[in-house]
Amino acid sequence: MVRNEELGPELPVPRPLLAVRLVLAAYSIHDSHIVDTTSVFVDSAVEMAFCEACKLNSVALLERIWNGSHPETSPSPADLGPGNGPKWSRRHYLRTDKHYNRFQFQGAIVEAAKHQELEKAMEMVQWLYDHFHGCIVPFGAVSAAASHGHLEILKFFKKHEISGKLGDDRDEIEAEWGNVVRWGRRDVEAAAENNHFDIFWWLHKHAPAPLLEQCDEKRPTRWKSTDARLDSSTLSCATRRFTE
């Protein structure tokens, strides 16, 4: 741990950057304090928003940001009150503040599901599930997986989902491992529009009907217009493929 006046007191120090170690070693500088301090000074990556870091396809970067953040056992600056916490840094909030934690997870899981490569997308999703618990997988993440043909990710979401009503906030979600998944009709539409008919029928079979009924009740006009966009030719094609 070191004190950094810009970031606040006692932030965990990630492993020194390789580039810093190599440059300092070239000048025969091996003192750990100098290496750590120099690495902290030049390492701006640890201050990236988690959802932005997910766009770079690097689990190592996610690990670096996570390990450089205050652990869950530390108090959130938001709970300490104005003027009582350290200077602002994402790393003070990522793991300690439940609201910021959930916000970052929602953005990150959408970015992970968007990856074109299934293997990379799955790696990112699994990492996020290993580190974030009791959060909400938003509609956008499920739709992204459906539109990119990532059936394995949808099955993963289904296997590890926990119960949660539409409108629950994090205080009402309890889990040692797993997250609430928001399924919706946009998922089916995204699968059909991109000719992923195996996903179309999987969602038709496995998407929770009670949630869809709630959506009908809350936004009937929206879902009627969504149904209209699923043209008859697309549905016919999907039907033929899985009934022949």
N, C-alpha and C positions, 0 to 999 in steps of 0.2 A: 504494500500500500504506500502511496505517496500523496503529498498534498499538492494540488495544482490549483493556483488561485483563480484560474479562469473557469475550471470545471467544478470546483468545490472540494471539500476535504475528504480524504480517505477513500478515494475511488480505487477499486481493484486495478492493478497494473497488468495488462495482458503480456504475454511473452514478447520480449523485444523483437522488433521487426528484423528480418534476416538482412535486409539492405543496410540497416543501421549497424548491426553487428559486424558485417563484412567491411564497411567503410572504416569504422573505428579500429577494427583489428589491423587494418592496413597501416594505421598509425600507432600500432602497439598500445592501443587503449583498451583495456579489458576490465576496468573497474565497473562493477555491476551497477553502482549508483549512477555513474555517468551514462552507461549504456541505457539503463531504464529511463532516466530523465530525458535523454535525447530522443528515444523512441516515442515517449509520451508527447513530446513537443511536435514531432513531425507526423504522428499518426492521427490523421483526421478521419480515417475510415470508421473508427469506433464511435464517432458521433453521428453516423448515418442513421436515418430513420430505418427501422427494421424492414418495413415494406419496400423501401427503396433498395436496400441491400439484397433483397430476394431477387431483384431484377438482374443481378450480376451472376446468378447461377453458382454461387460459391458457398457451400456449407461451412468451409473454413472461415469465411468472413462472418457468417452468422455466429459461429462459435466464438470468434474473437470479440464481437460486440457483446454477446451474452456474458462471457467470462469477465469482460471489462465493466460490467454493470453491478450495482449494489445487489446483493443476494436478497431472497425473499424474506429473510429474517430481519432485514433492516427496515426502519420506518420509512414510509413515503414522505417526501417533503411536504406534500399536500396535507398530511395529517399533523405536521408540526406547526402549521399556521404561518401567516405572513411574517417574514423577517427572521424566522427561527431556523429555517433550513439553509442548505448550501446554495451557492449560485446555481442557476438553472443549467441542467444538462439532461439529455434524454437518458443517459446511463443511471441517473438517480431514480428514474421512474419506471424503466422497462420491466423490472422484475418486482418492484415494491408496490407500485400503484395499480390496483386491480382494474381501474377504468382505462388507464393508458395501456396496460398490458393487453387488455381485450381489444382495444382499438388497433394496436400494432399487429396483433394476430390476424384480425379480419383483413387488413390490407395485405399482409404477407401471404396468407393462404390463397388469396385470389391470384397474386403474382405467381405463386408456386404452381397452381393449377393451369396457368396460361402457357407454361413452357411447352414448346413443340415436341421435345423429346420426352417420351413417357418415362424412361429410366431416370432422367434428371428431375422431372416433375415429381416422381414418386419419392426420390431421395429427399427432396426439399419438404414435401408433405409429411413424411415420416419424421424428419428432424423437428418440424414444428410441433407435431403431436407429442414428441418425446419431451418437449420443453414447455408447452402451453397446455394447461388443463382447465376444464370448466369454462371454456370460451365458446364463441358462436361462429360456426362456419356459415358465412352469409350466402344468400342466393347467388351472388356473383361468382363465388368459387365453384359452386356446383354447375352453374351454366358454363363457366369457362372449361371445366373438365369435360362436360358433355359436348361442347362445340369442337373441342380438339380431339375427341375420340378416346379419351382416357377412361375407359371402363374400369380399369383396375383401381383408379383413384376413387371413383364413385363407390365401388365395392368396399374400399378401405373406409370411406366416410360412413357407409352403412354399418359395417362391422363394428366400428368403434364409436358410434354415436351414443349419446346419453339423452335421456328424456328432458324435454324443456318445452314449455308452451310458448306460442307466439306472443311476444311481449315481455317474456321473462328477462330480467336484468341479471347481471352476474351474481348479485347477492342471493338470488334465488336458485342458482345452479350449484349443485354440490357433486363433486366427482374427484376420485383419486387419479383417474386417467380417462381421457375421452373428452369430447366436445359435442355440443348441440349442433345439429345440422339443419339448415333451413332449405327444405326442398320446395320447389315451386314449378308451375307449368312452363316457365321460361326455359327450364332445363330440357323438357321434352321438345319444345320448339327448336332450341339450339341444336339438339341432336338430329332432328329431322331435316332442318335447313342445311346441315353439313353432311347429309347422307350417312350418318352413323345410325343405321336402323337397328343394329343390335343394342345400342344404348337406348334408343327410342323405346324399344319393347322392354328392356330391363327396367327403365324408369317407370314405364306404365305399370309394371308388375310390383315394383318395390318402393316407389315414392309413397310416403305416408298419406293415405287418403284423408284422414282427419285434418291435416294441415291444409290440403287443397280445399277442403270444404270451408275452413276458416277464411281462406283467401277469397272464396266466392262470396262469403257473407260481408267481408270488409271492403272488397273492391270489385263488385260484380261487373261494372262496365269495363274495367281494365282487362279482366280475364276473358270477357266476351270478345273484345277486340283482338286479344292474343289468339283465341281459337280461330278467328277469321283469317289470321295470317298463315295458319297451317292449311295451305290450299289442298284441294282434293287430290291433285296429281301426286303430291308428296306423300300424303297418307295412303293413297292407293299403291304407290311403289313400295312403301314400307310393309303394307299388308300382304302384297304379293310375295315379297321376299321371304316372309316368315310363315306363310301358309301354304306355299307350294309343296 
